[in-house]
Amino acid sequence: MNVWQFLADFFVNVGAWMGELLSGWGLSPFWVSLIVKVVGGLALAIGPLTAVLFLIWYARKVIGRIQDRMGPTNDGTAAGPFALLQAVADAIKMLTKEFVFPKERDRVVFLIAPVLAVAVAVAVWAVIPFGPQGMQFVDLNIGVFYVVALASLAFFAMLMAGWSSHNKYANLGAFRAVSMIVSYEIPQMLALLVPVMLAGSMGMQGLVRAQEVPFIVMVPVPALIYFLAMTAEVGRLPFEQAEADAEIVAGYFVEYSGMLFGAFYLAEFINNLSASFVFTVLFLGGWRGPWVEQAPVLGLVWISLKAFLVFTLLTFFWGAMPRLRIDHILGFSWKFLTPLALVMLVVVALVDKAVQAAGLTSPWGRAGWLFLANAAVALVTVALLYRAERRQQAAREARRFAIVR
Amino acid sequence: MAETPQEAVQLKGIPQETFQALQERFPEAVQPARYEGALVPAEKIVEVVRFLRDELGYIFLSNLTATDYLDVKGVEPHIDVVYHLFRMQGGYAALHVEIPREIGKAHLPSVTSLFPSAMLQEREVYDMFGVKFDGHPDLRRLLMWEGFDGYPLRKDWKEVYYEGETKPYRSRYPKGGHPIYAEELSPLKDNIRYPEGWSPQAWDYDEADRLLYERMLSAHRDPDKPLKTDEMIINFGPHHPSTHGVFRMAVRLDGETVRHLEPVFGYLHRNHEKIGERNTWIQNIPFTDRLDYINGMTNNWAYIVALEKLLGWEVPERAEYIRVIVGEFSRIVNHMLAAGFFSNELGLYFTGSLYALEEREHILDLFEALSGARMMFNYMRPGGVRYDLPEGWLEKAKALAYERIPRKVEQMAHFLLDNDVVKARTMGVGVLPPDVAIASGITGPVLRASGVAYDIRRAEPYSLYDQLDFDVAVRTHGDAYDRLAIRFDEIWQSLRILRQVLENIPEGPIVAKKPSHRLKVPAGETYGRIEAPKGELGFYLVSLGKFNPYRYHIRSTSLLNLTALSDMTRGLKVADIVTVLGSIDLTMGEVDR
């Protein structure tokens, strides 16, 4: 094995090398596998935490440019080139700040909530496949299910934080978080069933392997539904409700200070990033890209680039979208996303079966027919929305007052 | 009282035919020499106001305030409560009521049943003068807290660090030359006066809010609601990102739904009016900058309009042009900021407000070149303005008004008004019907968004506005969306006005008389008002012919525009509170004074 071969599948080879080394020391296979997994897990967990340092800088820069200003700069400060170290400075500031606790908090729950929030956000990374084989911490055969379950747990952290803070704003935020999850898990799950059905697998690796044509081309409408539900789930504008700063100040973490607050901030960014990765796996073909078969380590590059694009889109939303109201958001889920997702599930299932029965087995042929079906549904939906909009406008015009002079 | 033509000509503060009709119906209404308008007995005031409203068309109670007459030569000590009523066109009818000034005896019937706009103003008079209004549904203190000892605007109330009745204080110049400030001389303990038997340690803070919470719990209860859910009271503010300063709204919520909202004022109260009475007439000009600190120029202007009415001075034409230019630029600044900060309240993470602030900076550059300051301008003077336009100023103003601002306003209007999320959040939210708006004393863009084409620049033209060509912007839905959209409509009209005045500005003097620091104003009283960006900004001034005003009252736009806030938000969601509040566009500096 030369250097290039070693580098081509770097992570797997390092794991194998470590396993051999530990075996060489005479450890039993159980201990060898345990130690390798723990080291791998720590390395994986550091990934999002360091990525966030960069992403905070990136998001601030992007939003700065959206708002016609510079964002962080290093003008005369030690923030490094392009103020890249700004996030480090932020982190140091956060770590050195005092904790201020509300007097009547629920002591244990109050402290567990931020830890849980970060833990849940990081835990998603266990099932994300960063490369063809081996470059995944664990390939659960119900990986998709695991991701959704963790997302619910993240809301549990919000509820804990809100309830234990003994603050009405925090309570309102927590209640909003709960009603959001109840509403948005359903379209999210339904939209998620579509790629699962097409791939015939709930494992993340299986999903990527099935995407010779990325699912976003095959089934754009479920991809859009999933993307919107995901935006709601990570609490990004326009669906940000649990912390709506203009209304309920900071929602569920209004009473947190110092690094406890920092933990929520961190969890929010990691959640955004993890959601971007999951979306990439589900719809954008995951680690697929040129030369991955030759050099599996490139899978990490491709999936990161795709996830980065999704993250950028979420950041654009952050800078450019006003916030919807809670009843609009819930209505949007129950009256629009959920029915549409149900329709899509049925349509995709029928069309896919029909295509297979017709014997069109080439991936692009199947994708074409599915795309056409999606486009048809999308057109009908847009027409219905247009009519509803016209009706609303007419109703509003009927409510106008006469001009008083 | 027999009317002769000579007397009729000298009528002040009330139109001739109104006064005649009033006297026919109420023979006891008279016009005494020291007041403008008509003096009516206290027990008749509700009937008189109803008569004026229903039969003479005075549908707008703009201003209600009081003056404490104590130690005035030739005048019995009394409190004079004054009402300024307006028709849709033309000037005002002032009504005066004299009541005894002893606490307990000072009371008169409330006109809130006729005009909800008296709600907050009567509370303010009660708060500041101790005058009780019989029949007021919610007579609590407005700006001071419950339990405050004394009524600050009474002439016998002396504040902490009291030095003297009027400025300049002699105590500061014992030997002439450099002033000595009272704060340096007097230690705190000698100056603070507590009520009998009161100690700050034993003070129960909850007691101060007892009246508020009693009202919060009782108002608009629905005993028959289907689900017996618990309701909770939550305080928005005084420290809240969306209250534009230190404004507090106590809200009773049923889940996310607002059942009752009670605004609580006074966190920025600095007794502006009392300080204004101590200042000399000229010293009050920079002091008005601090009211609505976004629009220092129009604050100056409103005060100067009232002052010039008292002085009877003519203003040179060039000065009027300059005033219109800065006034309209100020309106653009205000409306851009209002729209920008409104988008903040919709959750747009500062993007809208930062674009608005950028335009504001450019206009402030102009103002700075003109007055030397970016916020506290101190620019207008009785009879003119302080400085002439500097070299090249007009070119810069033209470049801004003809090219940059139209471009930016168009962009911003497109981004905000055509945004589906903004539409979803604002359309049909916080609807204000026109009749409620008029009765509640609401003015400015908020009123015009409800379909009332009422603009003081047209209804009672001041300065050059009767010669200028512009339209009164009107929108007809009365919801938050229209209140946002009308601000852009008004910016277009302001730009139209700027085109006319920037092109036609004449040469000439900028001030009628040499400005004097010791300006003596003839005895009398007046109410002057302009169409400030936020609405009607009025100044009620009483002069006894001295160097200082005897009474200096501000008819605050932002305060009066909040009269209907409680009704506008009832039944809406939590998020809509800030939508409605943002669409009203208030500045706390003006609300609390």
Boltz contact constraints between the chains, C-beta under 6 A:
constraints:
  - contact:
      token1: [A, 67]
      token2: [B, 351]
      max_distance: 6.0
  - contact:
      token1: [A, 67]
      token2: [B, 354]
      max_distance: 6.0
  - contact:
      token1: [A, 168]
      token2: [B, 234]
      max_distance: 6.0
  - contact:
      token1: [A, 238]
      token2: [B, 421]
      max_distance: 6.0
  - contact:
      token1: [A, 245]
      token2: [B, 241]
      max_distance: 6.0
  - contact:
      token1: [A, 246]
      token2: [B, 241]
      max_distance: 6.0
  - contact:
      token1: [A, 246]
      token2: [B, 242]
      max_distance: 6.0
  - contact:
      token1: [A, 246]
      token2: [B, 345]
      max_distance: 6.0
  - contact:
      token1: [A, 246]
      token2: [B, 347]
      max_distance: 6.0
  - contact:
      token1: [A, 246]
      token2: [B, 578]
      max_distance: 6.0
  - contact:
      token1: [A, 247]
      token2: [B, 574]
      max_distance: 6.0
  - contact:
      token1: [A, 247]
      token2: [B, 575]
      max_distance: 6.0
  - contact:
      token1: [A, 247]
      token2: [B, 578]
      max_distance: 6.0
  - contact:
      token1: [A, 319]
      token2: [B, 351]
      max_distance: 6.0
  - contact:
      token1: [A, 322]
      token2: [B, 346]
      max_distance: 6.0
  - contact:
      token1: [A, 322]
      token2: [B, 347]
      max_distance: 6.0
  - contact:
      token1: [A, 322]
      token2: [B, 348]
      max_distance: 6.0
  - contact:
      token1: [A, 322]
      token2: [B, 421]
      max_distance: 6.0
  - contact:
      token1: [A, 322]
      token2: [B, 422]
      max_distance: 6.0
  - contact:
      token1: [A, 323]
      token2: [B, 347]
      max_distance: 6.0
  - contact:
      token1: [A, 324]
      token2: [B, 421]
      max_distance: 6.0
  - contact:
      token1: [A, 325]
      token2: [B, 425]
      max_distance: 6.0
  - contact:
      token1: [A, 325]
      token2: [B, 573]
      max_distance: 6.0
  - contact:
      token1: [A, 325]
      token2: [B, 575]
      max_distance: 6.0
  - contact:
      token1: [A, 326]
      token2: [B, 256]
      max_distance: 6.0
  - contact:
      token1: [A, 328]
      token2: [B, 424]
      max_distance: 6.0
  - contact:
      token1: [A, 396]
      token2: [B, 427]
      max_distance: 6.0
  - contact:
      token1: [A, 400]
      token2: [B, 476]
      max_distance: 6.0
  - contact:
      token1: [A, 400]
      token2: [B, 477]
      max_distance: 6.0
  - contact:
      token1: [A, 401]
      token2: [B, 434]
      max_distance: 6.0
  - contact:
      token1: [A, 401]
      token2: [B, 451]
      max_distance: 6.0
  - contact:
      token1: [A, 401]
      token2: [B, 476]
      max_distance: 6.0
  - contact:
      token1: [A, 401]
      token2: [B, 478]
      max_distance: 6.0
  - contact:
      token1: [A, 403]
      token2: [B, 451]
      max_distance: 6.0
  - contact:
      token1: [A, 403]
      token2: [B, 453]
      max_distance: 6.0
  - contact:
      token1: [A, 403]
      token2: [B, 474]
      max_distance: 6.0
  - contact:
      token1: [A, 404]
      token2: [B, 434]
      max_distance: 6.0
  - contact:
      token1: [A, 404]
      token2: [B, 452]
      max_distance: 6.0
  - contact:
      token1: [A, 405]
      token2: [B, 453]
      max_distance: 6.0
